[in-house]
Amino acid sequence: MQAHWSEVNICPMEPEQIIASAVRDADVLIVRTRTKADAQLLADSSVKMVCTATIGYDHIDTAYCDAHGIRWISCPGCNAQAVCNYIEEAIEESSNLQISNVHTFRSCLQAKKSQIPTTPVVGVVGVGHVGSLVAAMAERKGMKVLLNDPPKGIGVSLDEIAKNCDIITFHVPLITNLQLPITNHQYPTHHLCDEAFLKKCKPSALIINAARGGVVDEQALLRSGHPFILDTWENEPHIDPTVASMAFRASMHIAGYSVEGKRNASQMCLDAISEAFSLPRIDLSECRYIDPSGKQADSLPGWLSRISEALKAAPASFETLRKTYPLR
């Protein structure tokens, strides 16, 4: 006899409530990036499956899960279009890049006015679901696009990206050297954008990171004097206020926050659970999302600037601002 969802006990929790004692008797966890699914959380539990409703999964200790028979899934591509829309807005807002009262950027801004050609060259590092959409978007806008994705054997070298690009946007997972032996990844991405890379870039090149915190070395970025836009940060949610203040645009890891993205991720998680536990499929296509805060999403031109102003004014409120951000 097939099991039914009516037999499933669903326990909604805030991220800070997801602790070892609270999940000890759970069979499945559905989490996002704010929950670290590791030995500290999962040891001595009955958890058989961890689903993260996100593209990335560096918050899941996959080696621990694999070693202890815990199935895990992520949701690649679920919010790719939302992230692409974020990058499009970032490029739009930076087209007339003007940063006042920040002396570190004055020289590079002057360089930008004189060096950026009529047709900007966009470097897309990481050509997965998001990177592919970003590349197509940039081409539609009449920009020249250079791709870099060594694991896929796509595009040019990072050196070529640095040498030729006016805008460089990162869309790779976070892979550290420690992960290499257990993930079969040959290309670590931690601090992929480091001091050596930045020194090879044009002085005016705009750096965008909406991938994962740690892909960009933020301190090296500060020292470089390059204009930059960050949505993902090292040490989230405790971001460096100096880095935030110096960013051209700063946001609180919300590039992928959209109604469509959340619905896609929820569907993928539910489909995986249905398959694993022989439950009937639930179709979310007709579900309507209502923001519990009652806020209306801001998607008018300049929306990234308004988010940035709020975060820069209160960088210590990163988590609160993210939690209360109305989905686009």
RATA-V746788 format. One record per helix or strand of 2 or more residues. SS is the DSSP state (H for helix, E for strand). FROM is the first residue (numbers start at 1). LEN is the number of residues. Records with the same first field share a line. If there is no record, write none. Layout:
SS = FROM-LEN ; FROM-LEN
This chain:
H = 5-3 ; 15-3 ; 20-4 ; 39-4 ; 62-6 ; 80-15 ; 103-13 ; 129-12 ; 150-3 ; 158-7 ; 177-7 ; 195-6 ; 218-7 ; 241-6 ; 259-18 ; 303-11 ; 315-9
E = 28-4 ; 49-4 ; 71-3 ; 121-5 ; 144-6 ; 154-2 ; 167-4 ; 206-4 ; 228-3 ; 249-2
